Amino acid sequence: MTIVDTPTDAAPTAPTGGPELPQERRLVTEIPGPQSRRLLERKAEAVAKGVGHTIPVATVAAGGGVLVDADGNSLIDLGSGIAVTGVGNSAPRVVEAVQRQVAQFTHTCFTISPYDSYVEVAEALNRLTPGDFVKRSALFNSGAEAVENAVKIARHYTKKQGVVVFDHAYHGRTNLTMALTAKSLPYKSGFGPFAPEVYRVPLSYPYRDELSGADAASRAIAQIEAQVRAENLAAILIEPIQGEGGFIVPAEGFLPALQRWANDNGVVFIADEVQTGFARTGTMFASEQFGIVPDLVTTAKGIAGGLPLSAVTGRAEIMDSAQVGGLGGTYGGNPIACAAALATIETYEQENLTERARAIGGILAARLNELKATDPRVGDVRGLGAMMAMELVDPATGAPDAALASRVAASVIAQGVVVLTCGTWGNVIRFLPPLVISDELLNEGIDIVGKALIEC
């Protein structure tokens, strides 16, 4: 790590992004530095207050495992823009594909004049997602939009309205996906009324409920049968590993039991793989590790190397049930985003980033469990692959300690490492590094987290 002792108010020349950036943590100023503070002041004057930010820096370049701010500070990136830049920022294949597509055409609207890259992305998703059956895909812009369309499709196919979701779930900020999301503040508070026919049941949360997967599934199914009943239920919607809810990994057997019940009762089983998809957990999709084959899968985030794109993929008979014109949107499957997605998928496969995610997960699990063994405030370490987290608690009571998580994250960020918090109670620190990060940067980042935990 480099520390420069002569901070300056002069903005440095913006470096070129991508993997050629020096892969080092470098502090030129305090964080935030003067240039970042100026941008944040402009943000406060120009941008709606409801659009927050986590890291108080103005980004000018990123690549590999680092993010560079307007003051020349180079931060270790353990967030990947919330699991978006799995292949790294400005990955070479993505940059080349986007530049080539921009020179050809930027937009026609696929529902007006189709083009091959949309079809190629659909073909790739049909091939990669779990399930050995005929599939179809439809492309959209965001994870919330994909989830909303998956529910639309399930309702149209089943001719039923009810949707079951789970405690701690996060599915988006549109009106329907706010209803599907569990946490009120900041996602839902004051924005109601919400869409109807949404029912919430308990999740498997091994650290806190201490139930087997089978018992947790029986509890959830009993509540579904008592409060909704299958004849009223269009879909069960679940994240294989919850994201914003705290990186909760359900107990073994929980997800397969839910899927069996759904299949036996004519209920569409939807896996929200927006955060878990695309090599993040050590397989292309997290569903593979739980032995489930969803009827529909929603994807976004890691699909296109940082460009806005999402999708619903699933059984052909379900996906084809909607009438012509019932699915789509002006920008859904934009050609530039599709070009980026094809290059991103090629990068995952050609560079074997699923294996890299497993290696990252091994480092994270070992290092975080070392912290847990020596500090009782680390109540739990959990996750799969490069999607890991530690839950911070009061060691005497086990109560969530959001204040500690906030202090640790702030200290780590001030030392030049990007980390994110999450969880229903805000007491979870999560790790989502780019899958191209070096072991050296990863370990340095974890060292700083460990020191901050001691200091706090």
Residue pairs with C-beta under 8 A, 6 or more apart in sequence:
1 24
1 25
1 26
1 27
1 416
1 444
2 24
2 25
2 26
2 27
2 74
3 26
3 27
4 26
4 27
4 28
4 72
7 28
7 29
7 30
7 33
7 34
7 71
8 28
8 29
8 34
9 34
9 35
11 35
11 70
11 71
12 28
12 70
12 71
12 72
14 60
14 61
14 70
15 21
15 60
15 61
15 68
16 61
17 61
17 62
17 63
17 68
17 89
17 90
18 63
18 64
18 88
18 89
18 90
18 91
18 92
18 95
19 63
19 64
19 88
19 90
19 91
19 92
19 436
20 63
21 61
21 62
21 63
21 64
21 66
21 68
21 74
22 66
22 74
23 64
23 65
23 66
23 438
23 440
23 441
24 66
24 74
24 441
25 66
25 74
25 75
25 76
25 416
25 417
25 441
25 444
25 445
26 72
26 73
26 74
26 416
27 73
27 415
27 416
28 71
28 72
28 73
29 71
29 72
29 73
30 414
31 56
31 57
31 69
31 73
31 75
31 413
31 414
31 415
31 416
32 40
32 56
32 57
32 58
32 69
32 71
33 57
33 69
33 70
33 71
33 72
33 73
34 71
35 58
35 69
35 70
35 71
36 56
36 57
36 58
36 69
36 70
36 71
37 56
38 58
39 58
39 70
40 53
40 56
40 58
43 53
52 186
54 79
54 420
55 75
55 79
55 413
55 418
56 413
57 67
57 69
57 70
57 71
57 73
57 75
58 69
58 70
59 67
59 68
59 69
59 70
60 68
60 69
60 70
61 67
61 68
62 68
62 77
62 85
62 89
62 90
63 88
63 89
63 90
64 88
64 89
64 434
64 436
64 437
64 438
64 441
65 76
65 77
65 88
65 433
65 434
65 436
65 437
65 438
65 441
65 442
66 74
66 75
66 76
66 77
66 441
67 74
67 75
67 77
67 89
67 418
68 74
68 75
69 75
73 416
74 416
75 413
75 416
75 417
75 418
76 416
76 417
76 418
76 437
76 441
76 442
76 444
76 445
76 448
77 85
77 89
77 418
77 433
77 434
77 437
78 417
78 418
78 419
78 420
78 431
78 432
78 433
78 442
78 445
79 418
79 419
79 420
79 432
79 433
80 86
80 432
80 433
80 434
81 89
81 306
82 275
82 301
82 420
82 432
83 243
83 275
83 280
83 301
83 302
83 387
83 432
84 301
84 302
84 305
84 306
85 91
85 302
85 305
85 306
85 434
86 278
86 279
86 280
86 302
86 344
86 348
86 353
86 357
86 386
86 434
86 435
87 93
87 94
87 302
87 305
87 344
87 347
87 348
87 351
87 353
87 434
87 435
87 436
88 434
88 435
88 436
89 306
89 434
90 306
91 305
91 343
91 344
91 347
91 436
93 343
93 344
93 346
93 347
94 304
94 305
94 306
94 307
94 340
94 343
94 344
94 347
96 343
97 339
97 340
97 342
97 343
98 307
98 336
98 339
98 340
98 343
100 339
101 117
101 335
101 336
101 338
101 339
102 336
104 335
105 115
105 335
106 334
106 335
106 336
107 331
107 334
107 335
108 115
108 335
109 330
109 331
110 118
110 139
110 328
110 332
110 333
111 325
111 328
111 329
111 332
115 335
115 338
117 335
117 338
117 339
117 342
118 139
118 333
118 335
118 338
120 338
120 342
121 137
121 139
121 309
121 311
121 333
121 338
121 341
121 342
121 345
122 136
122 137
122 138
122 139
122 311
122 313
124 341
124 342
124 345
125 135
125 137
125 299
125 311
125 313
126 135
126 136
126 137
126 313
128 284
128 285
128 345
129 135
129 285
129 297
129 299
129 313
129 314
130 285
130 287
130 288
130 292
130 293
130 294
130 297
131 293
131 294
131 314
131 315
133 315
133 316
134 315
134 316
135 313
135 314
135 315
135 316
135 319
136 313
136 314
136 316
136 319
136 320
137 311
137 312
137 313
137 319
138 149
138 311
138 312
138 319
138 327
138 328
138 332
139 309
139 310
139 311
139 332
139 333
139 338
140 146
140 149
140 309
140 310
140 311
140 312
140 329
140 332
140 333
141 308
141 309
141 310
141 329
141 331
141 332
141 334
142 172
142 300
142 308
142 310
143 171
143 172
143 272
143 274
143 275
143 298
143 300
143 301
143 310
144 171
144 172
144 173
144 174
144 177
145 172
145 174
145 310
145 329
145 332
146 274
146 298
146 299
146 300
146 310
146 311
146 312
147 171
147 172
147 176
147 177
147 180
147 237
147 270
147 272
147 274
147 298
148 172
148 174
148 176
148 177
149 312
149 327
150 235
150 237
150 270
150 272
150 296
150 298
150 312
150 314
151 163
151 176
151 180
151 234
151 235
151 237
151 270
152 322
152 326
152 327
153 268
153 296
153 312
153 314
153 318
153 319
153 321
153 322
153 327
154 163
154 234
154 235
154 268
154 270
154 295
154 296
154 318
155 161
155 163
155 234
155 235
156 321
156 322
156 326
157 234
157 268
157 317
157 318
157 321
157 322
158 233
158 234
158 235
158 266
158 267
158 268
160 231
160 232
160 233
160 234
161 196
161 197
161 232
161 234
162 197
162 198
162 199
162 228
162 232
162 233
162 234
163 180
163 197
163 198
163 199
163 233
163 234
163 235
163 236
163 237
164 199
164 200
164 201
164 224
164 228
164 233
164 235
164 236
164 237
165 171
165 180
165 182
165 198
165 199
165 200
165 201
165 237
165 238
166 182
166 200
166 201
166 202
166 203
166 220
166 238
166 242
167 182
167 200
167 201
167 202
167 203
167 205
167 245
167 424
168 182
168 183
168 203
168 205
168 242
168 245
168 246
168 248
168 423
168 424
169 180
169 181
169 182
169 200
169 203
169 237
169 238
169 239
169 242
169 245
170 181
170 182
170 183
170 187
170 239
170 242
170 243
170 244
170 245
171 177
171 180
171 181
171 237
171 239
171 272
172 178
172 180
172 181
173 181
173 187
175 191
175 194
175 195
176 194
176 195
178 187
178 188
178 191
178 192
178 194
179 194
179 195
179 196
179 198
180 198
180 237
181 187
181 188
182 200
182 245
182 424
183 244
183 245
183 424
188 194
199 224
199 227
199 228
201 219
201 220
201 223
201 224
201 227
202 209
202 216
202 219
202 220
202 223
203 216
203 220
203 242
203 245
203 248
203 250
204 211
204 213
204 216
204 217
204 220
204 248
204 250
204 251
204 254
205 216
205 248
205 250
206 249
206 250
206 251
207 248
207 379
207 380
207 382
207 391
209 216
211 219
211 251
212 251
212 252
212 253
213 250
213 251
213 252
213 253
213 254
213 255
213 257
214 253
214 254
214 257
216 250
216 251
216 254
217 253
217 254
217 257
217 258
217 261
218 257
220 258
221 257
221 258
221 261
224 230
224 233
224 236
224 261
230 265
230 266
230 267
233 265
233 267
234 267
234 268
235 267
235 268
235 269
235 270
235 296
236 258
236 262
236 267
236 268
236 269
236 270
237 270
237 272
238 255
238 258
238 270
238 271
238 272
239 245
239 271
239 272
239 273
239 274
239 275
239 276
240 250
240 255
240 271
240 272
240 273
240 276
240 281
240 285
240 286
240 287
240 289
240 290
240 292
241 247
241 248
241 249
241 250
241 275
241 276
241 281
241 286
241 383
241 384
241 387
242 248
243 274
243 275
243 276
243 422
244 275
244 422
244 423
245 422
245 423
245 424
246 389
246 391
246 422
246 423
246 424
246 427
246 428
247 382
247 383
247 387
247 388
247 389
247 422
247 423
247 428
247 430
248 382
249 382
249 383
249 384
250 290
255 287
255 290
255 291
255 292
256 290
256 291
256 292
258 269
259 269
259 292
259 293
259 294
261 267
262 268
262 269
262 295
263 269
268 295
268 296
268 318
269 292
269 294
269 295
269 296
270 294
270 295
270 296
270 297
270 298
271 285
271 286
271 287
271 292
271 294
271 296
271 297
271 298
272 298
273 285
273 286
273 287
273 297
273 298
273 299
274 298
274 299
274 300
274 301
274 310
275 301
275 387
276 285
276 286
276 387
277 284
277 285
277 286
277 297
277 299
277 300
277 301
277 302
277 303
278 284
278 285
278 299
278 301
278 302
278 303
278 344
278 345
278 348
279 302
279 348
279 353
279 354
279 356
279 357
279 385
279 435
280 286
280 302
280 357
280 385
280 386
280 387
280 432
280 435
281 289
281 357
281 361
281 383
281 384
281 385
281 386
281 387
282 289
282 354
282 355
282 357
282 358
282 361
282 384
282 385
282 386
283 289
283 354
283 385
284 348
284 354
285 297
286 384
287 293
287 294
287 297
289 384
294 314
295 314
295 315
295 318
296 312
296 313
296 314
296 315
296 318
296 319
297 312
297 313
297 314
298 310
298 311
298 312
299 310
299 311
299 313
300 309
300 310
300 311
302 344
303 309
303 310
303 311
303 341
303 344
303 345
304 337
304 338
304 340
304 341
304 344
305 340
305 341
305 343
305 344
305 347
306 340
307 334
307 336
307 337
307 340
307 341
308 331
308 334
308 337
309 333
309 334
309 337
309 338
309 340
309 341
312 319
313 319
347 353
348 354
351 436
353 435
353 436
354 385
356 386
356 435
356 436
357 385
357 386
357 435
358 385
360 385
360 386
360 433
360 435
360 437
360 442
361 383
361 384
361 385
361 386
361 387
361 388
363 439
363 442
363 443
363 446
364 383
364 386
364 388
364 431
364 442
364 446
365 381
365 383
365 388
367 443
367 446
367 450
368 378
368 381
368 388
368 390
368 431
368 446
369 381
370 450
371 378
371 381
371 390
371 449
371 450
371 453
372 378
372 379
372 380
372 381
372 390
375 453
375 454
376 395
377 392
377 393
377 394
377 395
377 401
377 404
377 453
378 390
378 391
378 392
378 393
378 453
379 391
379 392
379 393
379 395
379 398
380 390
380 391
380 393
381 388
381 389
381 390
381 391
382 388
382 389
382 391
383 389
383 430
383 431
386 431
386 432
386 433
386 435
387 430
387 431
387 432
388 430
388 431
389 422
389 428
389 429
389 430
389 431
390 428
390 429
391 400
391 423
391 427
391 428
392 400
392 401
392 404
392 405
392 408
392 427
392 428
392 429
393 399
393 400
393 401
393 427
394 400
394 401
400 423
400 425
400 426
400 427
401 427
402 423
402 425
402 426
402 427
404 427
404 456
405 421
405 423
405 426
405 427
405 428
405 429
406 421
406 426
407 456
408 429
408 449
408 452
408 453
408 456
409 419
409 420
409 421
409 429
411 452
411 455
411 456
412 419
412 448
412 449
412 452
413 419
415 448
415 452
416 448
417 445
417 448
417 449
419 429
419 430
419 431
419 445
419 449
420 429
420 430
420 432
421 427
421 428
421 429
421 430
422 428
422 430
429 449
433 442
433 445
